[in-house]
C-alpha cells in the first residue's frame, strides 16, 4: 500500500504529492522507501525537452525492474527563469524549493540559467553551498559508438570526486587598487612574508588583486572518505583512489589535501587501504624476505644515494615504520586485495587520463582541479551531453545535467537528453535501485551502438546518421532496449 504523508513544511506556492514517503539519511547514507517522493526542477532552456524525456526513461526503468513494487512520486519545484514566472522578478531560488530539497533529501534538476540582475552568482553553486553538498561526483564512461576525438576512448572509465565547498568556491577576493587589497599587500610584504623564512625575498606586486583559497582538513577528509567508500563498492580491478593536487608548489593547501587524504586512508580505513608507497615497501620484502631496510629504501626513493644523510634516514624510518605497522596485516600479498590510494600532480594527471586512462579509477580532487578534469574527461567520452553529475552531502543529494541551458534549442525536441538521463541513472544507483539503473545503462548503450541518436552525435558519426532522432524519440529508443 502506498503510504500517505503529511508534509512537515508549509509552502507558499507548492503542493507536495499526497502519496509517497520521504527519503531520510543515516550516517550520510540514504534510507529509501519503495515509494519515495523526489523533487525535480525542470530546468531552463532545453530543460523543457530533456526533463520529460528523462522522467519517461526513469519511470520505465523502475516499472520494468520492479513492476508495482516500487514507484517514484515526482514533486515539481522551481528554480531559474521558471521560478521567476511563478514567484516574481529575481526570485530565481525560492525558499519553497530549498525547503523541499531539504525535506525530501534527494532531488534531480535540469540546467539552470545564470541570473542577471539578481543577487545570486550561480544557482548551481548556491544549491551546493546552502545544502552543504560537498562532493561533486562526475562519472566519465564511454558507450561504444559514441563519437570521440580520441582513438581509444573505451579505455577511460573514471569517476571524479570534486570538493564542492572550498578552494575557489569559498575563495575571497579584493580588487586591485582597493583599500583592503592595498592594506593586505602592505601587511604581507612588510610583516608576514619577512616573518616566514621559506618565502625568502618574495614580494607581492603593488598593483595586484588579492585572492585567498581555503582548504580545510575537515573538508578534504570528508571528500576523500566518500571516494574511498565508493572505491570499495567497485570491482576489484577498479578499487583505486588517486589524490590530485599541486602540492609540489602549494604545500599548505594543495599539499595538505594530499597529506590529509593519506592520513584518513591509513587511519580510518587502515584495514581496507594500502598506499602506493606502502605497496612498494611490502612488495620489495615479498620479493626478497632478507632485504635490508636501507636497500628497501633505496628501491622506493629515486636518487636515494644522492640524498643528504638526514633525508636518507627519514626514508629508512618510513620503511621500518611501514613494515612494523602493517607487514602482518598487509604483507604476503594481502595488500593486493585492498583499495590502493596514490597521488598525482594535477598537470601530470591531465596528460595521463588521455595517454594512460585505464590506469585510473577514482580521482579525488579539490574544486578547481576537479572542474578542469571533469570537463576534459567528458570530452574524451563524447562531451558534456553524455556527462552525468551529482552533488552529494551527508543529508541531501542533487543530481543534475552538467551542460548549459542552450536556449536557442529550447522547445524544438532535438537536443540530447543523455546527461540528465545518466544523472537519473546515478540517482537510482545512489538510492540502491541498481536493477533499474542497469536497465538505463544497457538501454542508452545499445541505442548508441544501434546509431539511434540525437543530432549532436548523429552529425559526428561515420557515416553520418540522417535523420537523427528527436529528444523524445531517443528516450523511447532507450526504453525499447530494456528488454
C-alpha atoms as one frame of an Amber mdcrd trajectory, in Angstrom:
protein
   0.000   0.000   0.000   1.294   3.484  -0.856   1.925   5.440   2.315   0.174
   8.713   2.972   2.389  11.524   4.235   1.922  14.874   5.840   4.445  17.496
   4.753   6.443  18.952   7.617   6.979  22.245   5.799   4.492  24.928   4.860
   4.982  26.002   1.272   3.985  29.301  -0.285   3.147  28.017  -3.757   3.887
  24.274  -3.772   1.683  21.294  -3.075   3.588  18.070  -2.324   2.221  14.717
  -3.547  -0.451  13.258  -1.307   1.110   9.809  -1.612   4.670   8.666  -1.120
   7.317   8.740   1.592  10.421  10.744   2.398  13.979   9.617   1.848  15.926
  10.065   5.066  19.646   9.866   5.814  21.630   7.981   8.443  25.384   8.477
   8.774  25.466  10.048   5.314  23.637   7.166   3.612  20.092   7.366   2.179
  17.279   5.255   3.596  14.923   4.829   0.650  11.293   3.658   0.835   9.635
   1.833  -2.065   7.603   4.932  -2.972   9.947   7.910  -2.460   8.864  11.478
  -3.143  11.571  13.073  -5.296  11.505  16.796  -6.093  12.530  17.772  -9.611
  13.457  21.078 -11.212  12.613  21.019 -14.919  15.376  23.465 -15.778  15.610
  26.443 -18.106  16.123  26.445 -21.864  16.262  22.868 -23.105  15.069  21.644
 -19.730  11.592  21.832 -21.279  12.664  18.993 -23.601  15.172  16.905 -21.670
  13.249  16.620 -18.398  10.140  14.919 -19.915  12.472  12.520 -21.771  14.358
  11.761 -18.577  11.217  11.251 -16.492   9.903   8.867 -19.149  13.098   6.771
 -19.065  13.375   6.674 -15.251   9.721   5.684 -14.815  10.029   2.962 -17.444
  13.202   1.575 -15.867  11.607   1.405 -12.406   8.442  -0.209 -13.806  10.425
  -2.750 -15.845  12.740  -3.635 -12.950  10.216  -3.773 -10.098   6.695  -3.804
 -11.512   4.297  -2.286  -8.987   6.601  -2.905  -6.016   8.430   0.411  -6.411
   7.444   3.793  -7.810   8.775   7.358  -7.677   6.300  10.083  -6.711   7.535
  13.182  -8.554   7.227  16.605  -6.899   7.697  19.618  -9.168   9.651  22.501
  -7.639  11.049  25.649  -9.225  14.350  27.414  -9.833  15.763  29.694 -12.505
  13.599  31.554 -15.008  10.627  29.267 -14.395  10.715  30.219 -10.703  10.635
  33.917 -11.572   7.489  33.341 -13.627   5.766  31.868 -10.561   7.327  33.723
  -7.637   8.217  37.081  -9.166  11.171  39.015 -10.554  14.624  37.888  -9.365
  13.105  35.004  -7.355  15.474  32.527  -9.000  15.777  30.272  -5.964  12.632
  30.472  -3.813  12.524  29.375  -0.208   9.923  26.764  -1.197  12.500  24.990
  -3.339  15.155  24.967  -0.633  12.650  23.586   1.892  11.506  20.824  -0.455
  15.039  19.635  -1.232  15.953  19.628   2.445  12.761  17.814   3.443  12.810
  15.068   0.814  16.573  14.520   0.676  17.111  13.566  -2.979  16.327  15.794
  -5.973  17.112  15.981  -9.679  17.390  19.058 -11.877  17.845  20.189 -15.440
  20.176  23.031 -16.488  19.624  26.439 -14.888  20.243  29.902 -16.245  22.826
  32.249 -14.703  20.786  35.033 -13.055  21.037  38.527 -14.490  20.393  41.413
 -12.138  19.694  39.241  -9.103  21.794  38.631  -6.033  22.937  35.078  -6.857
  26.160  34.494  -8.787  25.266  30.911  -9.732  22.162  28.901  -8.870  24.101
  25.643  -9.083  26.765  26.880  -6.669  24.108  28.337  -4.343  22.270  24.993
  -4.132  25.524  23.203  -3.303  26.524  25.693  -0.624  23.121  26.028   1.023
  22.701  22.246   1.381  26.408  21.555   2.055  26.661  19.240  -0.949  30.403
  18.925  -0.615  31.046  16.111  -3.118  30.574  16.796  -6.809  30.598  13.344
  -8.424  31.177  13.099 -12.175  31.458   9.620 -13.760  33.003   9.573 -17.245
  32.398   6.337 -19.104  32.426   5.548 -22.813  29.445   3.994 -24.566  30.564
   2.162 -27.737  29.616   4.013 -30.892  29.693   7.473 -29.308  31.788   9.835
 -31.493  35.002  10.845 -29.739  38.136  12.805 -30.734  40.248  10.128 -29.035
  41.436   6.926 -30.661  40.707   4.651 -27.693  38.001   6.362 -25.598  36.829
   2.984 -24.307  39.907   2.886 -22.054  38.513   5.708 -19.917  36.208   4.621
 -17.082  36.675   7.276 -14.450  34.790   8.805 -11.518  35.822  12.256 -10.328
  35.116  13.283  -6.737  35.499  17.067  -6.731  35.408  19.011  -3.463  32.410
  21.309  -3.759  32.577  23.778  -0.880  36.139  25.101  -0.524  39.084  26.172
  -2.680  37.894  28.771  -5.224  34.214  28.173  -4.333  34.989  29.609  -0.927
  37.547  31.973  -2.394  37.625  35.565  -1.152  38.946  38.345  -3.375  39.769
  42.030  -3.191  40.201  44.057  -6.369  43.438  45.726  -7.410  43.699  49.233
  -6.029  41.018  48.788  -3.351  41.749  49.960   0.164  41.650  46.438   1.626
  43.816  44.962  -1.156  46.416  47.667  -0.615  46.353  47.127   3.152  46.751
  43.352   2.732  49.688  43.780   0.358  51.337  46.153   2.805  50.922  43.689
   5.698  52.060  40.721   3.617  55.105  42.439   2.160  56.072  44.266   5.317
  55.297  41.753   8.077  54.083  38.288   7.176  56.398  37.327   4.311  59.583
  38.509   6.069  58.458  36.580   9.171  58.283  33.350   7.139  61.841  32.438
   6.058  60.745  29.847   3.484  59.211  32.639   1.389  62.619  34.263   1.001
  62.522  37.723  -0.568  59.206  37.317  -2.355  57.146  40.475  -2.657  53.618
  40.848  -3.999  53.407  43.490  -6.751  51.688  46.609  -5.503  49.185  46.619
  -8.368  47.869  43.103  -7.617  44.407  41.841  -6.898  44.361  39.557  -3.856
  42.605  36.206  -3.501  42.506  33.633  -0.701  41.537  29.991  -1.255  40.857
  27.996   1.930  41.471  24.237   2.078  40.470  22.596   5.363  41.303  19.228
   6.869  37.625  18.551   7.548  36.580  19.407   4.012  39.380  17.392   2.456
  38.867  14.272   4.521  35.090  14.059   4.162  35.515  14.150   0.386  38.250
  11.500   0.383  36.143   9.373   2.732  33.311   9.267   0.174  35.761   8.490
  -2.615  37.236   5.542  -0.692  33.791   4.231   0.252  32.838   4.353  -3.425
  36.024   2.542  -4.434  35.186  -0.262  -2.008  31.970  -0.924  -3.976  33.737
  -1.251  -7.327  35.106  -4.413  -8.950  38.491  -5.367  -7.512  40.450  -4.128
 -10.530  38.936  -0.632 -10.133  39.462  -0.211  -6.381  41.822   2.741  -6.538
  41.655   6.363  -5.372  44.086   8.955  -6.729  44.558  12.195  -4.778  45.071
  15.026  -7.294  46.946  18.143  -6.175  49.600  20.749  -6.945  51.358  20.129
  -3.666  54.819  20.436  -5.187  54.147  24.198  -5.283  51.305  24.943  -2.836
  52.402  22.814   0.102  49.985  24.010   2.791  46.777  23.910   0.737  47.151
  21.506  -2.192  49.878  19.515  -0.479  47.847  19.388   2.710  44.897  17.963
   0.761  47.147  15.078  -0.278  48.552  14.569   3.222  45.136  14.654   4.881
  43.844  12.165   2.316  46.643   9.727   3.123  46.110  10.276   6.850  42.450
   9.331   6.522  43.207   6.258   4.396  45.831   4.932   6.815  43.795   5.549
   9.974  40.050   5.305   9.417  40.417   2.779   6.564  43.601   1.068   7.715
  42.250  -2.452   7.176  40.753  -1.548   3.798  43.518   0.528   2.180  47.151
   0.492   1.205  49.090   3.451  -0.152  51.225   3.201  -3.252  54.479   3.698
  -1.349  53.428   1.114   1.240  52.784  -1.363  -1.562  56.301  -0.800  -2.902
  57.831  -1.421   0.518  55.753  -4.561   1.072  56.411  -5.977  -2.388  60.156
  -5.404  -2.020  60.148  -7.556   1.115  57.930 -10.156  -0.569  60.379 -10.454
  -3.443  63.360 -10.629  -1.076  62.467 -11.550   2.535  66.026 -10.748   3.652
  66.182  -7.269   2.126  67.673  -4.674   4.463  65.828  -1.541   5.484  68.362
   0.562   3.602  68.093  -1.452   0.382  64.313  -1.304   0.581  64.558   2.476
   0.994  66.914   2.636  -1.979  64.296   0.897  -4.156  61.384   3.190  -3.272
  63.221   6.537  -3.331  64.786   7.665  -6.621  68.256   9.137  -6.076  68.458
   7.705  -2.569  72.262   7.594  -2.552  72.490  11.256  -3.533  70.287  12.370
  -0.641  71.710  14.035   2.443  72.208  11.700   5.443  69.199  13.083   7.307
  66.932  12.584   4.283  68.183   9.025   3.811  67.468   8.375   7.477  63.956
   9.742   7.067  63.226   7.286   4.227  64.629   4.392   6.283  62.415   5.367
   9.209  59.432   5.354   6.821  60.301   1.848   5.545  60.764   0.437   9.036
  57.574   2.080  10.258  55.507   0.547   7.447  56.919  -2.946   7.963  56.484
  -2.793  11.725  52.915  -1.485  11.453  51.295  -3.453   8.632  53.509  -6.319
   7.441  51.483  -8.820   9.471  48.135  -7.467   8.156  49.029  -6.304   4.636
  52.139  -8.315   3.719  52.497 -11.597   1.810  50.338 -10.165  -0.990  47.320
  -9.344   1.198  47.642  -5.679   0.182  46.669  -6.613  -3.386  43.065  -7.158
  -2.258  42.781  -3.691  -0.707  41.892  -0.248  -2.070  45.008   1.396  -3.491
  45.444   5.073  -2.583  48.012   7.065  -4.524  48.530  10.659  -5.610  49.428
  12.542  -8.780  50.372  16.130  -9.565  47.469  17.954 -11.236  49.213  18.828
 -14.515  50.505  15.267 -14.839  47.069  13.698 -14.395  45.648  15.907 -17.147
  48.046  14.223 -19.528  47.687  10.742 -18.075  43.883  10.498 -18.347  44.447
  10.926 -22.080  47.558   8.790 -22.578  47.045   6.133 -19.858  43.359   6.382
 -18.880  42.980   2.708 -17.965  45.385   3.178 -15.039  42.912   5.328 -13.106
  39.557   4.710 -11.468  38.544   7.418  -8.946  40.155  10.848  -8.769  39.680
  12.830  -5.544  40.357  16.499  -6.204  39.911  19.969  -4.847  37.448  22.278
  -6.536  39.366  23.940  -9.367  41.395  20.886 -10.403  38.229  18.791 -10.460
  36.429  21.380 -12.576  39.027  21.144 -15.347  39.455  17.400 -15.094  35.764
  16.504 -15.228  35.180  18.509 -18.404  38.363  17.160 -20.014  37.367  13.581
 -19.199  33.833  14.171 -20.505  35.296  15.384 -23.812  37.055  12.040 -24.263
  33.827  10.028 -23.964  31.557  12.217 -26.084  31.197  15.613 -24.408  29.004
  17.128 -21.717  25.891  15.824 -23.463  26.953  12.377 -22.211  28.251  13.546
 -18.826  26.109  12.954 -15.703  26.680  14.677 -12.380  25.668  14.646  -8.736
  26.211  16.892  -5.733  26.151  14.861  -2.539  26.260  15.752   1.142  25.595
  13.905   4.371  21.891  14.774   4.454  20.974  15.603   0.892  21.834  14.915
  -2.769  21.004  16.678  -6.028  21.530  15.015  -9.410  21.878  17.278 -12.423
  22.630  17.754 -16.098  26.210  19.000 -16.456  25.669  21.175 -19.560  24.124
  24.596 -20.039  20.599  25.683 -20.966  21.158  26.121 -24.755  18.071  28.367
 -25.043  18.194  28.558 -28.853  17.310  24.848 -28.966  14.555  25.025 -26.332
  11.199  23.563 -27.258  12.439  22.020 -30.505  12.579  18.424 -29.186  16.028
  17.942 -30.699  18.740  18.081 -28.014  20.465  15.120 -26.424  18.910  14.264
 -23.028  21.765  11.846 -22.243  23.391  13.890 -19.478  20.188  14.191 -17.441
  19.133  10.587 -18.151  22.520   9.323 -16.964  22.220  11.580 -13.914  18.907
   9.852 -13.242  20.750   6.540 -13.527  23.228   7.802 -10.917  20.313   8.782
  -8.690  18.862   5.272  -8.898  22.270   3.791  -8.008  22.529   6.173  -5.054
  19.090   5.009  -3.909  20.161   1.364  -4.153  17.841   0.656  -7.084  20.624
  -0.951  -9.086  18.409  -3.103 -11.304  16.652  -0.039 -12.706  19.953   1.794
 -13.113  21.404  -1.158 -15.033  18.477  -1.059 -17.456  19.203   2.587 -18.288
  22.907   1.860 -18.773  22.044  -1.035 -21.076  19.384   0.904 -22.965  21.425
   4.019 -23.660  24.488   1.987 -24.605  22.551  -0.191 -27.047  20.700   2.763
 -28.582  24.007   4.479 -29.360  25.537   1.249 -30.668  22.486   0.920 -32.942
  23.051   4.517 -34.179  19.737   5.641 -32.706  20.943   9.081 -31.572  20.121
  12.790 -31.491  21.663  15.337 -33.876  24.744  16.168 -31.775  26.005  12.586
 -32.001  24.480  11.859 -35.407  26.455  14.566 -37.219  29.780  13.220 -35.915
  29.167   9.564 -36.742  30.682   7.977 -39.822  28.658   7.651 -41.939  26.515
  10.472 -40.631  23.123   9.453 -39.240  20.391  11.215 -41.189  17.792  11.855
 -40.000  18.711  11.871 -36.310  16.232  11.081 -33.567  14.358  13.754 -31.710
  14.935  14.141 -27.966  11.717  12.276 -27.124  12.453   9.599 -29.746  15.868
   8.960 -28.200  14.170   8.375 -24.829  11.814   5.871 -26.427  14.728   4.157
 -28.193  16.431   3.665 -24.804  13.285   2.220 -23.268  12.780  -0.128 -26.215
  16.153  -1.687 -25.430  15.387  -2.529 -21.793  14.186  -5.988 -22.813
